[in-house]
Amino acid sequence: MQKSIKPDPTKLNWDDLRFFLEVARTQRASGAAKRLGVDYTTVARRVRALEDALGTLLFDKSRSGGFVLTAEGQRLVGYADSIETTVQSATEQIANTGHALSGHVRVGSTEGFGCFFLAPQLARFQDAHPNISIDLLPVPHFVSLSKREADIAVTLERPEQGQYVYTKLCDYRLKLYATPGYLARHAPVESADDLRAHRFASYIDDLAFSYELLYLERAVPGAESRWRSTSVIAQYFAALQGRALAILPCFMAAQDPRLVAVLPDDIVVTRGFYLSCREDLRKLKRITAVWDFLRAAAESNRALLMGDSGEMVWVQPGVV
């Protein structure tokens, strides 16, 4: 039921919109509290104050569903989000004049690329931009730009429809890998037909978050997999145990001397990564700095990404 009290704009505290946005994005007051660095009661109090000022209910609350936006809440999200972006842009333009870039950037990525490529590269990014704090989310699922789970996303597929800016970041290759010990203990692999006698570590088909990950059957028809995981890093560590073969990204496996490529000219899978962010955030200088750095890092490491090298190349971030 909607609140019947009359709205009182004089009681509106603009900062309450920040609390409202975080609850809208996380659908939990506890999740918003954690992101804002306050306690649950503070978040609940600020949301109630905003509802009182506007004279309407912004969330339907339930134990099972959490905080679900009402129709009025959904309309307010767009306005509040625009206000937040405008404040961020104004703050950056004024506070960073004549000073080093500062602020916070959250980067979402696929799990393997995030851990094995972006993590070491972004750690060095802060050598040039120590005042920019980085959150890296290497997760085996998609992150939502619209919910501001990330400011920049690296994905296997083009971004969802909406007000987004995106570019092709890079292509990368996956090859078949095993330990030397595995190859010594099992039947020789001299052609793709020989792979029928071997077992593989792979994805769980019905739980893979992208069709682009279901490459085993296409690369090795009839391949038998009795060890499966939603995580490519788990598959990587499974292969290191010397009990199975695994198709792995070259940027992971080629850097590890404990693994060797099997039929490297025959079993090759090529995929691509896309770089994207919301159109309004792309104008922020700190976003531009990270965006440009990631493109430069990918371009400089084309040989590693395509499996032609096992060495990471380090990029010196430009000072903007």
N, C-alpha and C positions, 0 to 999 in steps of 0.2 A: 504493500500500500504506500502511495506517495505521501510525503509529508505535507500537511495542510498549512503550515506556517507560511507567512508572507516572507519573500526574500528580503534581505537587508544588506545591500551592497556595501554599506558603510562598515560592516563587520568583516568584510572580505580581507583575508590576509594572503597576499600573493604567494608567500612561502608555502602555504597549505597546498598549493597546486603541485609542488614538488613531491609531497607525500602522496597525494592522490595519484600522480603518474606512476610512482613506484608500485603502489598497490595494484593499479590497473595492469601493470606489466607482469608482476609476479603472481597476481591473484591471491596473495597471502599477505596479511599484515605482518606476520613473522618474517617472511622473505623480504618485504620492503624494509622492515626494521634493520635487518642484517645489512642490506645494501646501503642504508642511510647512516648506519652506525648509532642507532638509538634503540630504545626498548619498544616492545609491542604496544604498551599503553600510550606512548607518545604518538605513534602512528595512528592508532584508533582515535585518539583525542583530536588530532589535527584533521582527520577525515570528517569526523562529526562536526567540527567547527566549520569546515567548508560547506558541508551539506546544510547546516543551519543558515549560513550566510546566503546561500543560493536558494534556500527554501525548497529543496528537493532531495530525494534519495538518489545517491550516485551508485550504490552497490546493493545487490541482493546478497545477503550473507547466509552461508550454511556451513555446517561442519564438514560435509562431504565435498561440496563444490567450491568452498572458499569464498572469495570476494568476486562476484560476477557483476560486470557492469550492467546497469539499467540502460534504457534507451537514452535518458538524459546524460548518464555517465559516458556513454559511447560518443555522444555529440561533444561533450566537454573535452575528451581526450585529444581530439584534433586541435582545438584551440590551445590547450595547455602544452601540447607538444611543440606547437609553433612558438609559443612564448618561451619555452625552455631553450629552443634552438637560437632564438633571437638574443636572449640573455647571454648564452654561451658565446655567440659571435661578437656581441658588443664588448663583453668582458675581455675576450681574446684581443680584439683590436686595440683596446685602451691599455690593458695591463701589459701587453707584450711589446708595446711601442718602445724601440730602443733596447729591448731586453731579450734574453734567450727565450725560446718558445717554452711554454709550460702547459700543464693540463693533463687530462687523462684520456687514454685511448684504449678501447677494448677490442681485441682482434679475435674473431672466431674462425676456426679452421677444422678441417678433417683431422682425425687423430694422429695419423702417422706423419703427415706433412707438418703439422703443428709441433710435434715433439722432436722430430729428427731434423727439420729444416728451419722452421720459423723460430723456435726457441733459441737456438744458438745465434741466429742472425739478429734477432731483436734484442738479445742481451748486449750485443755490440752496438746496436743503434743508440743505446743510452750513453755511450761514450761521448757522442756529439750532442745529445739532447738529454742531459741528466735530469732536467726539470719536467720532462714528459713521463708520466707513469704509465706503464703498460700492463694491461690484463690480457693474458693469452688463454683462450679457451679451446684446447685441442680435444674435441669430443667426437664420438662415433655416431653423430646425428647432425641434422641441420640446426643452425642457430637462426633466430628470427631477428632481422634488421628492423622490422616494423615495431616489435616490442622492445627494441633497444637492448636486446640481449648482447648485441655487439654493435660497434660502430663501423667496423670493416669486417667483411667476411670473405674467406677463401673457400670456394665450393667446387664440387665436381660438375655442377650444372649451372646454366644461366640463372640469374636470380628471378624470383617470383615477379609477377607483373606489379607495377607500382612506380612510385617516384624514386627510382634508383639509377645510379650511375654504375656501369660495370665495364670491364675490359678483360680480354683474354690474358691471363697472367703468364701461363706457360703450358707447354705440353710436357708430359713425363712418361717414362716407360716402366713397365714391370717385366721382370723375367723370372724364370724358374730357378730356385736356389736350394742348395742342400749343403750339409757339412761334408768335408772330405771323408770323415769317418763313416757317414751314411753310405756314400758312394762305394767305399771299400767293402762294406758288409753286404751290399745288395747286388742284384743282377745288373750288369753293365747297361748304361743308357747310351746307345749309339744312334738311335732314331726315335721319332715320336711314338712309333709303334711299341717300343720297349717300355714306355711309361705305363702301359696297362698292368704291368706287374708290380707297380709301386703304389704307395698310399700318399695322400696329400693332406695338409692342413689347409682349411679354407673357411669361407664365410658360412654362416647359417642362412640359407637362401631366403627364408620367409621373414627373417629379422634384419636383413641388410637394408640400410636406410636409403640406398640408391641402387638403381638397376645397373649403374656403371660399375658396381663392385662385383657383379656376378659374371666374372670372366673365366673361371676355371673350366667349366664345361665347354665353352667356346674355344678356349685355347688348347685344351687337352680333352677331346671327346672321349667319353667313357671313363673319365678319371674317378677313382674311388677315394672318398674322403670320410674317414671315421673320426677325425678330430676337427671340430668346427668351433668358431667363435665369432662374435660380433666385432671383435677387435683385431685390427691388423697387427698391432703390437704383440698381442697374444700369439698370433700366428707366427710372427717373427721369432719369439722366444721358443715356441714349439719346434720350429725348424732347427734352432740351435741345439736342441736336445739330441739331434741325430736320429730321430725316429720317423721323419716324414719329409717329403718335399713340400715347398710352398711357393706360390707366385707372390712376389713381394716387390714393392717399389724400389727402383734402383737407388734412389736417394737414401734409402734405409740400408739395404743389403750390400750395395757396392762399397760402402764405407767400412764394412765389417770383414776383416780378413778370415774370420771363422766360417764364412759362407763363400761358396763358389757358384757361379752361374752354370746351369745345366742346359745344354743345347741352346746357347745364347743367340744363335742366328735363326733358330727355328721357332722357339717359344718366346714371342715378344708381344706384349700388349701395350698399346699406346692410349693414354687418356689425357685430359686437360684440366687445368684449374682456372677458375674465374675469380676475379677480384671485384668486389662490389661494396657499395655503401649507399646510404640515403643521399638523395640529391642535395638536401639542405645542409647536411653535415660535410659534404665534400668541399665546401668553401672554407671550412675552418683550417687555419694554418697547420695546426698539429696533425689533423687528419691528412692533409696534403703531404706533410713531411713523412709520415709512416707509409702512406700510399706510394709515394715516389721511391722510398727506400725498398719496399717489397718488390717493386717492379725491377729495380736495379739489381737486387740480390738474385732474383729469378733469372734475369738475363745473363748475369755473370756466371751463373752456375748451370748453364744449359747443358754442358757436358756431363755433369753429375746427374742431372734430372733425366737425361736421355740414356744414361748407362754407359757413356763413353769414358767416364773417369770415376775414380773412387775418392777424389779429394774435394773437400768443400773450399770454395773461394770466398774470402771475406771482403765485404764491401765497406768502404769508408763512407759513412753517411755525410751528405753535404749539410753544411750549416746554413739554415734558411734565415 
